[in-house]
Amino acid sequence: MKYICKRCMVFQEDEAELLPKIQSYIDTLDNSIKVHETIYQERLQHCENCSDLINGICKHCGCFVLVRAIKRKLHCPHPKLPKW
């Protein structure tokens, strides 16, 4: 199986199709692994204000922040100054 860089796939997607796919994935996650909506919004706010956010992708881990921020067990991957 050939490895495909997830970051590169962003540019292959039509932007109009990408966000609904991410939201669909988030919707399929079990509620037990999600943070409360208030915490989710706070996490996203920190990410939006971070200079290491590039086109919705975290520079440190390569994740879509919309997905990373919703998961209870994940944290901000910033190596020196985690935001959440």
mmCIF file as gemmi writes it, N, C-alpha and C atoms, coordinates in Angstrom:
data_model
loop_
_atom_site.group_PDB
_atom_site.id
_atom_site.type_symbol
_atom_site.label_atom_id
_atom_site.label_alt_id
_atom_site.label_comp_id
_atom_site.label_asym_id
_atom_site.label_entity_id
_atom_site.label_seq_id
_atom_site.pdbx_PDB_ins_code
_atom_site.Cartn_x
_atom_site.Cartn_y
_atom_site.Cartn_z
_atom_site.occupancy
_atom_site.B_iso_or_equiv
_atom_site.pdbx_formal_charge
_atom_site.auth_seq_id
_atom_site.auth_asym_id
_atom_site.pdbx_PDB_model_num
ATOM 1 N N . MET Axp A 1 ? 0.849 -1.182 0 1 0 ? 1 A 1
ATOM 2 C CA . MET Axp A 1 ? 0 0 0 1 0 ? 1 A 1
ATOM 3 C C . MET Axp A 1 ? 0.891 1.241 0 1 0 ? 1 A 1
ATOM 4 N N . LYS Axp A 2 ? 0.583 2.153 -0.852 1 0 ? 2 A 1
ATOM 5 C CA . LYS Axp A 2 ? 1.349 3.381 -0.973 1 0 ? 2 A 1
ATOM 6 C C . LYS Axp A 2 ? 0.911 4.38 0.1 1 0 ? 2 A 1
ATOM 7 N N . TYR Axp A 3 ? 1.899 4.99 0.773 1 0 ? 3 A 1
ATOM 8 C CA . TYR Axp A 3 ? 1.615 5.993 1.797 1 0 ? 3 A 1
ATOM 9 C C . TYR Axp A 3 ? 1.269 7.318 1.124 1 0 ? 3 A 1
ATOM 10 N N . ILE Axp A 4 ? 0.181 7.923 1.585 1 0 ? 4 A 1
ATOM 11 C CA . ILE Axp A 4 ? -0.225 9.232 1.065 1 0 ? 4 A 1
ATOM 12 C C . ILE Axp A 4 ? -0.224 10.214 2.223 1 0 ? 4 A 1
ATOM 13 N N . CYS Axp A 5 ? 0.509 11.257 2.068 1 0 ? 5 A 1
ATOM 14 C CA . CYS Axp A 5 ? 0.588 12.292 3.098 1 0 ? 5 A 1
ATOM 15 C C . CYS Axp A 5 ? -0.782 12.953 3.282 1 0 ? 5 A 1
ATOM 16 N N . LYS Axp A 6 ? -1.264 12.982 4.519 1 0 ? 6 A 1
ATOM 17 C CA . LYS Axp A 6 ? -2.567 13.582 4.799 1 0 ? 6 A 1
ATOM 18 C C . LYS Axp A 6 ? -2.579 15.064 4.473 1 0 ? 6 A 1
ATOM 19 N N . ARG Axp A 7 ? -1.465 15.724 4.682 1 0 ? 7 A 1
ATOM 20 C CA . ARG Axp A 7 ? -1.396 17.156 4.367 1 0 ? 7 A 1
ATOM 21 C C . ARG Axp A 7 ? -1.572 17.389 2.874 1 0 ? 7 A 1
ATOM 22 N N . CYS Axp A 8 ? -0.958 16.532 2.075 1 0 ? 8 A 1
ATOM 23 C CA . CYS Axp A 8 ? -1.046 16.688 0.622 1 0 ? 8 A 1
ATOM 24 C C . CYS Axp A 8 ? -2.464 16.446 0.124 1 0 ? 8 A 1
ATOM 25 N N . MET Axp A 9 ? -3.185 15.564 0.823 1 0 ? 9 A 1
ATOM 26 C CA . MET Axp A 9 ? -4.55 15.245 0.409 1 0 ? 9 A 1
ATOM 27 C C . MET Axp A 9 ? -5.459 16.456 0.526 1 0 ? 9 A 1
ATOM 28 N N . VAL Axp A 10 ? -5.133 17.371 1.411 1 0 ? 10 A 1
ATOM 29 C CA . VAL Axp A 10 ? -5.94 18.575 1.563 1 0 ? 10 A 1
ATOM 30 C C . VAL Axp A 10 ? -6.012 19.32 0.241 1 0 ? 10 A 1
ATOM 31 N N . PHE Axp A 11 ? -4.907 19.388 -0.438 1 0 ? 11 A 1
ATOM 32 C CA . PHE Axp A 11 ? -4.858 20.146 -1.682 1 0 ? 11 A 1
ATOM 33 C C . PHE Axp A 11 ? -5.509 19.397 -2.834 1 0 ? 11 A 1
ATOM 34 N N . GLN Axp A 12 ? -5.734 18.096 -2.679 1 0 ? 12 A 1
ATOM 35 C CA . GLN Axp A 12 ? -6.414 17.32 -3.705 1 0 ? 12 A 1
ATOM 36 C C . GLN Axp A 12 ? -7.926 17.421 -3.559 1 0 ? 12 A 1
ATOM 37 N N . GLU Axp A 13 ? -8.381 17.805 -2.395 1 0 ? 13 A 1
ATOM 38 C CA . GLU Axp A 13 ? -9.807 17.914 -2.117 1 0 ? 13 A 1
ATOM 39 C C . GLU Axp A 13 ? -10.344 19.263 -2.591 1 0 ? 13 A 1
ATOM 40 N N . ASP Axp A 14 ? -11.553 19.237 -3.058 1 0 ? 14 A 1
ATOM 41 C CA . ASP Axp A 14 ? -12.259 20.475 -3.352 1 0 ? 14 A 1
ATOM 42 C C . ASP Axp A 14 ? -12.613 21.08 -1.99 1 0 ? 14 A 1
ATOM 43 N N . GLU Axp A 15 ? -12.257 22.328 -1.761 1 0 ? 15 A 1
ATOM 44 C CA . GLU Axp A 15 ? -12.487 22.949 -0.458 1 0 ? 15 A 1
ATOM 45 C C . GLU Axp A 15 ? -13.941 22.867 -0.033 1 0 ? 15 A 1
ATOM 46 N N . ALA Axp A 16 ? -14.854 22.935 -0.98 1 0 ? 16 A 1
ATOM 47 C CA . ALA Axp A 16 ? -16.275 22.855 -0.653 1 0 ? 16 A 1
ATOM 48 C C . ALA Axp A 16 ? -16.646 21.478 -0.127 1 0 ? 16 A 1
ATOM 49 N N . GLU Axp A 17 ? -15.865 20.453 -0.451 1 0 ? 17 A 1
ATOM 50 C CA . GLU Axp A 17 ? -16.152 19.089 -0.01 1 0 ? 17 A 1
ATOM 51 C C . GLU Axp A 17 ? -15.401 18.721 1.269 1 0 ? 17 A 1
ATOM 52 N N . LEU Axp A 18 ? -14.321 19.378 1.547 1 0 ? 18 A 1
ATOM 53 C CA . LEU Axp A 18 ? -13.475 18.998 2.67 1 0 ? 18 A 1
ATOM 54 C C . LEU Axp A 18 ? -14.15 19.216 4.02 1 0 ? 18 A 1
ATOM 55 N N . LEU Axp A 19 ? -14.685 20.388 4.272 1 0 ? 19 A 1
ATOM 56 C CA . LEU Axp A 19 ? -15.301 20.677 5.565 1 0 ? 19 A 1
ATOM 57 C C . LEU Axp A 19 ? -16.472 19.733 5.858 1 0 ? 19 A 1
ATOM 58 N N . PRO Axp A 20 ? -17.372 19.472 4.924 1 0 ? 20 A 1
ATOM 59 C CA . PRO Axp A 20 ? -18.446 18.511 5.22 1 0 ? 20 A 1
ATOM 60 C C . PRO Axp A 20 ? -17.918 17.104 5.548 1 0 ? 20 A 1
ATOM 61 N N . LYS Axp A 21 ? -16.81 16.705 4.938 1 0 ? 21 A 1
ATOM 62 C CA . LYS Axp A 21 ? -16.232 15.39 5.239 1 0 ? 21 A 1
ATOM 63 C C . LYS Axp A 21 ? -15.673 15.363 6.657 1 0 ? 21 A 1
ATOM 64 N N . ILE Axp A 22 ? -15.015 16.429 7.043 1 0 ? 22 A 1
ATOM 65 C CA . ILE Axp A 22 ? -14.484 16.513 8.404 1 0 ? 22 A 1
ATOM 66 C C . ILE Axp A 22 ? -15.636 16.515 9.407 1 0 ? 22 A 1
ATOM 67 N N . GLN Axp A 23 ? -16.662 17.3 9.134 1 0 ? 23 A 1
ATOM 68 C CA . GLN Axp A 23 ? -17.811 17.361 10.041 1 0 ? 23 A 1
ATOM 69 C C . GLN Axp A 23 ? -18.524 16.015 10.115 1 0 ? 23 A 1
ATOM 70 N N . SER Axp A 24 ? -18.627 15.321 9.012 1 0 ? 24 A 1
ATOM 71 C CA . SER Axp A 24 ? -19.238 13.996 8.994 1 0 ? 24 A 1
ATOM 72 C C . SER Axp A 24 ? -18.447 13.028 9.872 1 0 ? 24 A 1
ATOM 73 N N . TYR Axp A 25 ? -17.129 13.099 9.789 1 0 ? 25 A 1
ATOM 74 C CA . TYR Axp A 25 ? -16.283 12.25 10.636 1 0 ? 25 A 1
ATOM 75 C C . TYR Axp A 25 ? -16.513 12.57 12.107 1 0 ? 25 A 1
ATOM 76 N N . ILE Axp A 26 ? -16.534 13.842 12.45 1 0 ? 26 A 1
ATOM 77 C CA . ILE Axp A 26 ? -16.746 14.262 13.834 1 0 ? 26 A 1
ATOM 78 C C . ILE Axp A 26 ? -18.102 13.762 14.337 1 0 ? 26 A 1
ATOM 79 N N . ASP Axp A 27 ? -19.105 13.846 13.486 1 0 ? 27 A 1
ATOM 80 C CA . ASP Axp A 27 ? -20.448 13.4 13.861 1 0 ? 27 A 1
ATOM 81 C C . ASP Axp A 27 ? -20.503 11.903 14.145 1 0 ? 27 A 1
ATOM 82 N N . THR Axp A 28 ? -19.617 11.126 13.528 1 0 ? 28 A 1
ATOM 83 C CA . THR Axp A 28 ? -19.629 9.676 13.736 1 0 ? 28 A 1
ATOM 84 C C . THR Axp A 28 ? -18.884 9.25 14.999 1 0 ? 28 A 1
ATOM 85 N N . LEU Axp A 29 ? -18.127 10.162 15.6 1 0 ? 29 A 1
ATOM 86 C CA . LEU Axp A 29 ? -17.391 9.826 16.82 1 0 ? 29 A 1
ATOM 87 C C . LEU Axp A 29 ? -18.358 9.593 17.978 1 0 ? 29 A 1
ATOM 88 N N . ASP Axp A 30 ? -18.051 8.613 18.789 1 0 ? 30 A 1
ATOM 89 C CA . ASP Axp A 30 ? -18.862 8.331 19.964 1 0 ? 30 A 1
ATOM 90 C C . ASP Axp A 30 ? -18.745 9.495 20.944 1 0 ? 30 A 1
ATOM 91 N N . ASN Axp A 31 ? -19.846 9.868 21.545 1 0 ? 31 A 1
ATOM 92 C CA . ASN Axp A 31 ? -19.854 11.006 22.477 1 0 ? 31 A 1
ATOM 93 C C . ASN Axp A 31 ? -18.924 10.808 23.664 1 0 ? 31 A 1
ATOM 94 N N . SER Axp A 32 ? -18.632 9.565 24.004 1 0 ? 32 A 1
ATOM 95 C CA . SER Axp A 32 ? -17.774 9.303 25.155 1 0 ? 32 A 1
ATOM 96 C C . SER Axp A 32 ? -16.325 9.724 24.924 1 0 ? 32 A 1
ATOM 97 N N . ILE Axp A 33 ? -15.937 9.911 23.673 1 0 ? 33 A 1
ATOM 98 C CA . ILE Axp A 33 ? -14.555 10.349 23.41 1 0 ? 33 A 1
ATOM 99 C C . ILE Axp A 33 ? -14.478 11.833 23.07 1 0 ? 33 A 1
ATOM 100 N N . LYS Axp A 34 ? -15.623 12.495 23.042 1 0 ? 34 A 1
ATOM 101 C CA . LYS Axp A 34 ? -15.662 13.924 22.721 1 0 ? 34 A 1
ATOM 102 C C . LYS Axp A 34 ? -15.693 14.773 23.989 1 0 ? 34 A 1
ATOM 103 N N . VAL Axp A 35 ? -15.107 15.953 23.879 1 0 ? 35 A 1
ATOM 104 C CA . VAL Axp A 35 ? -15.231 16.932 24.961 1 0 ? 35 A 1
ATOM 105 C C . VAL Axp A 35 ? -16.576 17.647 24.811 1 0 ? 35 A 1
ATOM 106 N N . HIS Axp A 36 ? -16.99 18.315 25.872 1 0 ? 36 A 1
ATOM 107 C CA . HIS Axp A 36 ? -18.221 19.103 25.835 1 0 ? 36 A 1
ATOM 108 C C . HIS Axp A 36 ? -18.064 20.227 24.804 1 0 ? 36 A 1
ATOM 109 N N . GLU Axp A 37 ? -19.147 20.651 24.229 1 0 ? 37 A 1
ATOM 110 C CA . GLU Axp A 37 ? -19.128 21.687 23.18 1 0 ? 37 A 1
ATOM 111 C C . GLU Axp A 37 ? -18.427 22.969 23.643 1 0 ? 37 A 1
ATOM 112 N N . THR Axp A 38 ? -18.617 23.361 24.888 1 0 ? 38 A 1
ATOM 113 C CA . THR Axp A 38 ? -17.969 24.567 25.412 1 0 ? 38 A 1
ATOM 114 C C . THR Axp A 38 ? -16.45 24.424 25.383 1 0 ? 38 A 1
ATOM 115 N N . ILE Axp A 39 ? -15.964 23.284 25.827 1 0 ? 39 A 1
ATOM 116 C CA . ILE Axp A 39 ? -14.524 23.029 25.825 1 0 ? 39 A 1
ATOM 117 C C . ILE Axp A 39 ? -14.007 22.968 24.398 1 0 ? 39 A 1
ATOM 118 N N . TYR Axp A 40 ? -14.778 22.345 23.52 1 0 ? 40 A 1
ATOM 119 C CA . TYR Axp A 40 ? -14.397 22.259 22.108 1 0 ? 40 A 1
ATOM 120 C C . TYR Axp A 40 ? -14.207 23.65 21.514 1 0 ? 40 A 1
ATOM 121 N N . GLN Axp A 41 ? -15.154 24.526 21.757 1 0 ? 41 A 1
ATOM 122 C CA . GLN Axp A 41 ? -15.072 25.885 21.221 1 0 ? 41 A 1
ATOM 123 C C . GLN Axp A 41 ? -13.884 26.65 21.812 1 0 ? 41 A 1
ATOM 124 N N . GLU Axp A 42 ? -13.603 26.428 23.096 1 0 ? 42 A 1
ATOM 125 C CA . GLU Axp A 42 ? -12.445 27.082 23.732 1 0 ? 42 A 1
ATOM 126 C C . GLU Axp A 42 ? -11.148 26.593 23.093 1 0 ? 42 A 1
ATOM 127 N N . ARG Axp A 43 ? -11.067 25.292 22.861 1 0 ? 43 A 1
ATOM 128 C CA . ARG Axp A 43 ? -9.875 24.732 22.219 1 0 ? 43 A 1
ATOM 129 C C . ARG Axp A 43 ? -9.694 25.3 20.817 1 0 ? 43 A 1
ATOM 130 N N . LEU Axp A 44 ? -10.781 25.355 20.07 1 0 ? 44 A 1
ATOM 131 C CA . LEU Axp A 44 ? -10.695 25.891 18.706 1 0 ? 44 A 1
ATOM 132 C C . LEU Axp A 44 ? -10.268 27.353 18.717 1 0 ? 44 A 1
ATOM 133 N N . GLN Axp A 45 ? -10.739 28.102 19.702 1 0 ? 45 A 1
ATOM 134 C CA . GLN Axp A 45 ? -10.358 29.512 19.81 1 0 ? 45 A 1
ATOM 135 C C . GLN Axp A 45 ? -8.846 29.645 20.013 1 0 ? 45 A 1
ATOM 136 N N . HIS Axp A 46 ? -8.288 28.792 20.869 1 0 ? 46 A 1
ATOM 137 C CA . HIS Axp A 46 ? -6.834 28.811 21.078 1 0 ? 46 A 1
ATOM 138 C C . HIS Axp A 46 ? -6.109 28.481 19.776 1 0 ? 46 A 1
ATOM 139 N N . CYS Axp A 47 ? -6.603 27.481 19.066 1 0 ? 47 A 1
ATOM 140 C CA . CYS Axp A 47 ? -5.972 27.082 17.806 1 0 ? 47 A 1
ATOM 141 C C . CYS Axp A 47 ? -6.057 28.2 16.762 1 0 ? 47 A 1
ATOM 142 N N . GLU Axp A 48 ? -7.211 28.84 16.685 1 0 ? 48 A 1
ATOM 143 C CA . GLU Axp A 48 ? -7.39 29.917 15.713 1 0 ? 48 A 1
ATOM 144 C C . GLU Axp A 48 ? -6.439 31.072 15.965 1 0 ? 48 A 1
ATOM 145 N N . ASN Axp A 49 ? -6.082 31.288 17.219 1 0 ? 49 A 1
ATOM 146 C CA . ASN Axp A 49 ? -5.172 32.379 17.568 1 0 ? 49 A 1
ATOM 147 C C . ASN Axp A 49 ? -3.703 31.978 17.533 1 0 ? 49 A 1
ATOM 148 N N . CYS Axp A 50 ? -3.438 30.719 17.224 1 0 ? 50 A 1
ATOM 149 C CA . CYS Axp A 50 ? -2.065 30.212 17.217 1 0 ? 50 A 1
ATOM 150 C C . CYS Axp A 50 ? -1.406 30.48 15.857 1 0 ? 50 A 1
ATOM 151 N N . SER Axp A 51 ? -0.191 30.948 15.878 1 0 ? 51 A 1
ATOM 152 C CA . SER Axp A 51 ? 0.538 31.234 14.635 1 0 ? 51 A 1
ATOM 153 C C . SER Axp A 51 ? 0.983 29.949 13.922 1 0 ? 51 A 1
ATOM 154 N N . ASP Axp A 52 ? 0.839 28.812 14.58 1 0 ? 52 A 1
ATOM 155 C CA . ASP Axp A 52 ? 1.242 27.546 13.978 1 0 ? 52 A 1
ATOM 156 C C . ASP Axp A 52 ? 0.077 26.808 13.322 1 0 ? 52 A 1
ATOM 157 N N . LEU Axp A 53 ? -1.044 27.469 13.16 1 0 ? 53 A 1
ATOM 158 C CA . LEU Axp A 53 ? -2.187 26.917 12.441 1 0 ? 53 A 1
ATOM 159 C C . LEU Axp A 53 ? -2.073 27.317 10.981 1 0 ? 53 A 1
ATOM 160 N N . ILE Axp A 54 ? -2.071 26.323 10.107 1 0 ? 54 A 1
ATOM 161 C CA . ILE Axp A 54 ? -1.931 26.585 8.676 1 0 ? 54 A 1
ATOM 162 C C . ILE Axp A 54 ? -3.067 25.888 7.934 1 0 ? 54 A 1
ATOM 163 N N . ASN Axp A 55 ? -3.971 26.677 7.39 1 0 ? 55 A 1
ATOM 164 C CA . ASN Axp A 55 ? -5.11 26.135 6.637 1 0 ? 55 A 1
ATOM 165 C C . ASN Axp A 55 ? -5.882 25.082 7.422 1 0 ? 55 A 1
ATOM 166 N N . GLY Axp A 56 ? -6.071 25.317 8.716 1 0 ? 56 A 1
ATOM 167 C CA . GLY Axp A 56 ? -6.835 24.396 9.548 1 0 ? 56 A 1
ATOM 168 C C . GLY Axp A 56 ? -6.05 23.192 10.039 1 0 ? 56 A 1
ATOM 169 N N . ILE Axp A 57 ? -4.758 23.166 9.729 1 0 ? 57 A 1
ATOM 170 C CA . ILE Axp A 57 ? -3.903 22.049 10.122 1 0 ? 57 A 1
ATOM 171 C C . ILE Axp A 57 ? -2.84 22.549 11.103 1 0 ? 57 A 1
ATOM 172 N N . CYS Axp A 58 ? -2.648 21.777 12.17 1 0 ? 58 A 1
ATOM 173 C CA . CYS Axp A 58 ? -1.63 22.123 13.158 1 0 ? 58 A 1
ATOM 174 C C . CYS Axp A 58 ? -0.247 21.809 12.6 1 0 ? 58 A 1
ATOM 175 N N . LYS Axp A 59 ? 0.615 22.774 12.656 1 0 ? 59 A 1
ATOM 176 C CA . LYS Axp A 59 ? 1.987 22.624 12.156 1 0 ? 59 A 1
ATOM 177 C C . LYS Axp A 59 ? 2.785 21.582 12.948 1 0 ? 59 A 1
ATOM 178 N N . HIS Axp A 60 ? 2.411 21.354 14.203 1 0 ? 60 A 1
ATOM 179 C CA . HIS Axp A 60 ? 3.191 20.465 15.064 1 0 ? 60 A 1
ATOM 180 C C . HIS Axp A 60 ? 2.827 18.993 14.917 1 0 ? 60 A 1
ATOM 181 N N . CYS Axp A 61 ? 1.57 18.704 14.609 1 0 ? 61 A 1
ATOM 182 C CA . CYS Axp A 61 ? 1.171 17.297 14.536 1 0 ? 61 A 1
ATOM 183 C C . CYS Axp A 61 ? 0.592 16.9 13.179 1 0 ? 61 A 1
ATOM 184 N N . GLY Axp A 62 ? 0.209 17.876 12.368 1 0 ? 62 A 1
ATOM 185 C CA . GLY Axp A 62 ? -0.356 17.567 11.061 1 0 ? 62 A 1
ATOM 186 C C . GLY Axp A 62 ? -1.837 17.234 11.094 1 0 ? 62 A 1
ATOM 187 N N . CYS Axp A 63 ? -2.467 17.383 12.253 1 0 ? 63 A 1
ATOM 188 C CA . CYS Axp A 63 ? -3.889 17.067 12.39 1 0 ? 63 A 1
ATOM 189 C C . CYS Axp A 63 ? -4.758 18.256 11.973 1 0 ? 63 A 1
ATOM 190 N N . PHE Axp A 64 ? -5.97 17.931 11.538 1 0 ? 64 A 1
ATOM 191 C CA . PHE Axp A 64 ? -6.978 18.971 11.391 1 0 ? 64 A 1
ATOM 192 C C . PHE Axp A 64 ? -7.382 19.364 12.804 1 0 ? 64 A 1
ATOM 193 N N . VAL Axp A 65 ? -7.289 20.631 13.147 1 0 ? 65 A 1
ATOM 194 C CA . VAL Axp A 65 ? -7.595 21.039 14.512 1 0 ? 65 A 1
ATOM 195 C C . VAL Axp A 65 ? -9.064 20.805 14.853 1 0 ? 65 A 1
ATOM 196 N N . LEU Axp A 66 ? -9.934 20.839 13.871 1 0 ? 66 A 1
ATOM 197 C CA . LEU Axp A 66 ? -11.346 20.566 14.13 1 0 ? 66 A 1
ATOM 198 C C . LEU Axp A 66 ? -11.536 19.17 14.708 1 0 ? 66 A 1
ATOM 199 N N . VAL Axp A 67 ? -10.694 18.24 14.29 1 0 ? 67 A 1
ATOM 200 C CA . VAL Axp A 67 ? -10.792 16.865 14.773 1 0 ? 67 A 1
ATOM 201 C C . VAL Axp A 67 ? -10.023 16.701 16.077 1 0 ? 67 A 1
ATOM 202 N N . ARG Axp A 68 ? -8.823 17.202 16.134 1 0 ? 68 A 1
ATOM 203 C CA . ARG Axp A 68 ? -7.996 17.028 17.335 1 0 ? 68 A 1
ATOM 204 C C . ARG Axp A 68 ? -8.661 17.658 18.56 1 0 ? 68 A 1
ATOM 205 N N . ALA Axp A 69 ? -9.229 18.826 18.387 1 0 ? 69 A 1
ATOM 206 C CA . ALA Axp A 69 ? -9.797 19.559 19.519 1 0 ? 69 A 1
ATOM 207 C C . ALA Axp A 69 ? -11.037 18.892 20.111 1 0 ? 69 A 1
ATOM 208 N N . ILE Axp A 70 ? -11.716 18.076 19.346 1 0 ? 70 A 1
ATOM 209 C CA . ILE Axp A 70 ? -12.945 17.439 19.85 1 0 ? 70 A 1
ATOM 210 C C . ILE Axp A 70 ? -12.659 16.204 20.696 1 0 ? 70 A 1
ATOM 211 N N . LYS Axp A 71 ? -11.476 15.636 20.544 1 0 ? 71 A 1
ATOM 212 C CA . LYS Axp A 71 ? -11.182 14.37 21.221 1 0 ? 71 A 1
ATOM 213 C C . LYS Axp A 71 ? -10.652 14.608 22.637 1 0 ? 71 A 1
ATOM 214 N N . ARG Axp A 72 ? -11.336 14.006 23.568 1 0 ? 72 A 1
ATOM 215 C CA . ARG Axp A 72 ? -11.069 14.179 25.006 1 0 ? 72 A 1
ATOM 216 C C . ARG Axp A 72 ? -9.62 13.867 25.387 1 0 ? 72 A 1
ATOM 217 N N . LYS Axp A 73 ? -9.047 12.807 24.868 1 0 ? 73 A 1
ATOM 218 C CA . LYS Axp A 73 ? -7.719 12.365 25.299 1 0 ? 73 A 1
ATOM 219 C C . LYS Axp A 73 ? -6.568 13.103 24.614 1 0 ? 73 A 1
ATOM 220 N N . LEU Axp A 74 ? -6.872 13.92 23.634 1 0 ? 74 A 1
ATOM 221 C CA . LEU Axp A 74 ? -5.808 14.641 22.944 1 0 ? 74 A 1
ATOM 222 C C . LEU Axp A 74 ? -5.567 16.002 23.591 1 0 ? 74 A 1
ATOM 223 N N . HIS Axp A 75 ? -4.42 16.549 23.313 1 0 ? 75 A 1
ATOM 224 C CA . HIS Axp A 75 ? -4.027 17.839 23.871 1 0 ? 75 A 1
ATOM 225 C C . HIS Axp A 75 ? -3.349 18.663 22.783 1 0 ? 75 A 1
ATOM 226 N N . CYS Axp A 76 ? -3.092 19.903 23.083 1 0 ? 76 A 1
ATOM 227 C CA . CYS Axp A 76 ? -2.36 20.766 22.159 1 0 ? 76 A 1
ATOM 228 C C . CYS Axp A 76 ? -0.935 20.225 22.021 1 0 ? 76 A 1
ATOM 229 N N . PRO Axp A 77 ? -0.472 19.976 20.8 1 0 ? 77 A 1
ATOM 230 C CA . PRO Axp A 77 ? 0.846 19.378 20.612 1 0 ? 77 A 1
ATOM 231 C C . PRO Axp A 77 ? 2.006 20.371 20.565 1 0 ? 77 A 1
ATOM 232 N N . HIS Axp A 78 ? 1.74 21.628 20.841 1 0 ? 78 A 1
ATOM 233 C CA . HIS Axp A 78 ? 2.817 22.615 20.793 1 0 ? 78 A 1
ATOM 234 C C . HIS Axp A 78 ? 3.942 22.165 21.724 1 0 ? 78 A 1
ATOM 235 N N . PRO Axp A 79 ? 5.173 22.048 21.223 1 0 ? 79 A 1
ATOM 236 C CA . PRO Axp A 79 ? 6.26 21.484 22.028 1 0 ? 79 A 1
ATOM 237 C C . PRO Axp A 79 ? 6.716 22.35 23.205 1 0 ? 79 A 1
ATOM 238 N N . LYS Axp A 80 ? 6.541 23.643 23.123 1 0 ? 80 A 1
ATOM 239 C CA . LYS Axp A 80 ? 7.04 24.523 24.181 1 0 ? 80 A 1
ATOM 240 C C . LYS Axp A 80 ? 5.948 25.181 24.995 1 0 ? 80 A 1
ATOM 241 N N . LEU Axp A 81 ? 4.797 25.412 24.368 1 0 ? 81 A 1
ATOM 242 C CA . LEU Axp A 81 ? 3.748 26.163 25.049 1 0 ? 81 A 1
ATOM 243 C C . LEU Axp A 81 ? 2.364 25.609 24.69 1 0 ? 81 A 1
ATOM 244 N N . PRO Axp A 82 ? 2.003 24.429 25.224 1 0 ? 82 A 1
ATOM 245 C CA . PRO Axp A 82 ? 0.681 23.878 24.915 1 0 ? 82 A 1
ATOM 246 C C . PRO Axp A 82 ? -0.424 24.858 25.322 1 0 ? 82 A 1
ATOM 247 N N . LYS Axp A 83 ? -1.406 24.997 24.473 1 0 ? 83 A 1
ATOM 248 C CA . LYS Axp A 83 ? -2.492 25.95 24.711 1 0 ? 83 A 1
ATOM 249 C C . LYS Axp A 83 ? -3.665 25.331 25.466 1 0 ? 83 A 1
ATOM 250 N N . TRP Axp A 84 ? -3.838 24.008 25.332 1 0 ? 84 A 1
ATOM 251 C CA . TRP Axp A 84 ? -4.921 23.316 26.03 1 0 ? 84 A 1
ATOM 252 C C . TRP Axp A 84 ? -4.555 21.868 26.266 1 0 ? 84 A 1
